[in-house]
């Protein structure tokens, strides 16, 4: 088992990817290369950057990858709001994703704070 697999934020982000893929299966065909592609890539970017960050020996690099993961999480949030604006999804589709995403972003903030603290202790 790699160290990132033990991180609760990685596990929750992995589950979030699955939620996004299930949701976007029902998006209109014309969004296949638009919102569907963007949502899927951004959600995968969250877990990928968490994993890649753990491979870095430099704490500064680890922090940067955590920041990128956070940015990708917010990107999906924005895209979900746009999906609601376009009436592709509704509040009942959005709410469970929003709850999971709030948890993920809180955990990413905690991870970043922990990394910064370790960096400052050196």
N, C-alpha and C positions, 0 to 999 in steps of 0.2 A: 504494500500500500504506500502510495506517495503521500507526502505531508499535506498537500492541498486537499486530499480526499477526507482528511480528518476535520477540516474546517467546516463548521456549521454553515457559514455563509456560502461556501462552495456547494454544499449539499442542497441548500435552499435555492440557490441560483440554478442549479441543475434541474430541480423540480419546476422552476419558473420557465425554463426553456421548453419543457414539455407542455406546460400550460399554454404558452404562446403558440407552439406548433398546433396544438389541438384547436385553439381558437381560430387561427388563421386559415385552417382547412375550409372554413365556411365563408371566407371573404370572397367578394366578387372576382371572377376570372380576370377582369381588367386590372386588378390590384396585384396580380401574381408577381409582376416585376416592380411594383411600387411599394405600397405599405407592407405587403406580405414579406417580401424580400428584406426590407429594412428592419421590420420587427424581428424577424428570425435571426438576421445577422447580428443585430445589436444585442439580442438576448444571449446568443452564443458567445458574443464578445465578453459578456460579464464573466461567465465561468472560465473562459479561455484565459483572460487576463489575470484572474485570481490564480489559476494554475501556473501560468508562466511567471508571475511575480514570485512565487515560492521557489522557483529555480534560480533566482538571482542571489548572488552572494552579497551584493551591496544593498544596504538598507535603503539608500536613496532610490535605487532601481525598484526595489520592492514597493516603496511608497508610490512611485510613478505608476506602476501597473495597477495598484489598488485605486488610484485616482482615475485611471482610464476605465476600469471596471465600473466605478461609480458614475462616470460620464455616460457609459453605455446604458446603465440602468435608467438614468434620467432621459436618455434618448428614447428608450422604449415607452416611458411614461408619456412623453410628448406625443409620440406616434399613436398611442392608445387614445389620448385626448382628441387628436385629429380624427381617428377612426370613429369616435363618438360624434364629433362635429359633422362628419359625413354620413352619419346614421348607418354605419356599417356594423357597429356594436352599440349596445345600450348600457345603461347603468348597471344592470345585473351581470353583464359580461365583464364590465370594467372593475367593479368593486372588489371581487376576490383577488384580481391581479394587483390592484392598488394596495391592498392589505399586505400581500406577500412582498411587493416591491418596497413598501415602507420598512418592513423588517430587514430586507436585504440591504437597503441603503444605510439603515442604522448600524447594521453589523459591519458594513464596509467602513463606515466612519469610525467605529470602534477599532477595527483592524488597523486603519491608518493611524489613529491616535497611539495605539500600542507600538506600531513601527516607529513613529516619531519619537516616542518616549525612549525606546531602545537606542535610537540613533543619538539622541541627546545625552544618553548615559555613557557613551563611548568617549 
